[in-house]
Amino acid sequence: MAISVFDLFSVGIGPSSSHTVGPMRAAVRFLEGLRRRGEFDAVTEVKVELFGSLAATGRGHGSDKAVVLGLEGETPEHVDVDGVEDRLARLQRDGTIRLLGELEIGFRIDRDIAMRRKSLPGHPNGMRFVALADEREGVERG
């Protein structure tokens, strides 16, 4: 049986794919869940919290960037790593993000992604996503 290096490792952005692949996939799944329930189009705001070592090393290891790319609909397998920095610069400049590449909302990494050094029960690297609709009504927490 032949084993490729791609069978052993996940490819992701940043210096630590263990801190980017999961957050990117989680962000996509969160928004896809909203879409399946018919709640996606009502979203006007998204807040993200990273916990434990995702927060402790998050900005340095690219967890925040991975969340942003996931919110934009990117997956670790298909993200254009050469275009990541330009996309993040555009987001910072414009203050907007296109959720799943479709729905544009206001978003700032420093305001909308919080780093919490404490761990959530059950896993040292937890994440919490909150989607809000008009009037700051909660659409979904995940």
C-alpha positions as CSV (number, residue, x, y, z in Angstrom):
1,M,0.0,0.0,0.0
2,A,1.5,3.4,-1.0
3,I,0.9,6.4,1.2
4,S,1.4,9.9,-0.1
5,V,2.6,12.8,1.9
6,F,-0.9,14.3,1.3
7,D,-2.4,11.3,3.2
8,L,-0.3,12.2,6.2
9,F,-0.7,16.0,6.4
10,S,-3.4,18.6,5.9
11,V,-2.5,21.5,3.7
12,G,-3.5,24.9,5.0
13,I,-2.5,28.5,5.2
14,G,-0.2,29.9,7.8
15,P,2.7,28.3,9.6
16,S,0.4,25.8,11.4
17,S,-2.3,24.0,9.4
18,S,-3.6,22.5,12.7
19,H,-4.7,26.0,13.7
20,T,-6.1,27.0,10.2
21,V,-7.7,24.0,8.6
22,G,-10.3,23.4,11.5
23,P,-11.3,27.1,11.8
24,M,-11.7,27.5,8.1
25,R,-13.9,24.4,7.8
26,A,-15.9,25.4,10.9
27,A,-16.7,28.8,9.5
28,V,-17.9,27.3,6.2
29,R,-20.0,24.7,7.9
30,F,-21.6,27.3,10.2
31,L,-22.7,29.5,7.3
32,E,-23.8,26.5,5.2
33,G,-26.0,25.4,8.2
34,L,-27.6,28.9,8.2
35,R,-28.3,28.5,4.4
36,R,-29.9,25.0,4.8
37,R,-32.3,26.5,7.4
38,G,-33.1,29.5,5.3
39,E,-31.5,32.0,7.7
40,F,-28.4,33.0,5.7
41,D,-30.0,35.9,3.8
42,A,-31.1,37.6,7.1
43,V,-27.5,37.8,8.5
44,T,-26.2,41.3,9.0
45,E,-23.4,40.6,11.4
46,V,-21.1,37.7,12.4
47,K,-19.0,37.5,15.6
48,V,-16.4,34.8,16.2
49,E,-14.6,33.7,19.3
50,L,-11.5,31.6,19.3
51,F,-10.6,29.8,22.6
52,G,-7.6,28.1,24.1
53,S,-4.4,27.7,22.0
54,L,-6.4,28.9,18.9
55,A,-6.5,32.2,20.7
56,A,-3.1,32.1,22.3
57,T,-1.4,31.6,19.0
58,G,-4.2,32.6,16.7
59,R,-3.0,35.7,15.0
60,G,0.6,34.4,14.7
61,H,-0.5,31.0,13.4
62,G,-3.2,32.4,11.1
63,S,-6.4,31.2,12.8
64,D,-8.1,34.5,12.4
65,K,-7.2,34.6,8.7
66,A,-8.5,31.1,8.3
67,V,-11.8,32.0,9.9
68,V,-12.1,35.0,7.5
69,L,-11.4,32.8,4.4
70,G,-13.9,30.2,5.7
71,L,-16.5,32.9,6.2
72,E,-15.9,33.8,2.6
73,G,-16.6,30.2,1.5
74,E,-13.0,29.0,1.0
75,T,-12.0,25.5,1.9
76,P,-8.4,24.4,2.8
77,E,-8.3,22.2,-0.3
78,H,-9.2,25.0,-2.7
79,V,-8.0,28.3,-1.3
80,D,-5.6,30.3,-3.4
81,V,-2.8,30.7,-0.9
82,D,-1.1,33.2,-3.2
83,G,-4.1,35.6,-3.0
84,V,-4.7,35.4,0.8
85,E,-2.8,38.6,1.8
86,D,-4.4,40.7,-1.0
87,R,-7.9,39.5,0.1
88,L,-7.2,40.3,3.8
89,A,-5.9,43.7,2.8
90,R,-9.1,44.4,0.9
91,L,-11.2,43.3,3.8
92,Q,-9.3,45.6,6.2
93,R,-9.5,48.5,3.7
94,D,-13.2,48.1,2.8
95,G,-14.4,46.8,6.2
96,T,-16.7,44.3,4.5
97,I,-16.7,40.6,3.9
98,R,-18.7,38.5,1.4
99,L,-20.2,35.6,3.3
100,L,-19.8,32.4,1.2
101,G,-18.8,34.8,-1.6
102,E,-22.3,36.1,-1.8
103,L,-23.7,38.2,1.1
104,E,-21.8,41.4,1.8
105,I,-21.8,42.6,5.4
106,G,-19.6,44.9,7.5
107,F,-16.7,43.0,9.1
108,R,-13.4,43.9,10.8
109,I,-11.0,41.2,12.0
110,D,-10.0,43.2,15.1
111,R,-13.6,43.9,16.1
112,D,-15.4,40.7,15.0
113,I,-12.9,38.0,15.9
114,A,-12.2,37.8,19.7
115,M,-9.4,35.8,21.2
116,R,-10.3,34.1,24.5
117,R,-7.3,32.4,26.2
118,K,-9.6,30.2,28.3
119,S,-10.7,26.8,26.9
120,L,-14.2,25.7,26.4
121,P,-15.4,22.5,28.2
122,G,-14.7,19.5,26.1
123,H,-11.9,20.7,23.9
124,P,-8.8,23.0,24.3
125,N,-9.3,24.6,20.9
126,G,-12.9,25.7,20.7
127,M,-14.7,28.2,18.5
128,R,-18.0,30.0,18.8
129,F,-19.7,31.6,15.8
130,V,-22.7,34.0,16.3
131,A,-24.8,35.3,13.4
132,L,-27.0,38.3,14.0
133,A,-29.8,39.8,11.9
134,D,-31.3,43.3,11.9
135,E,-32.1,44.7,15.3
136,R,-29.2,42.5,16.6
137,E,-31.6,39.5,16.8
138,G,-29.6,36.3,17.1
139,V,-30.0,34.1,14.1
140,E,-27.7,31.2,15.2
141,R,-25.0,30.3,17.6
142,G,-22.6,27.5,16.8
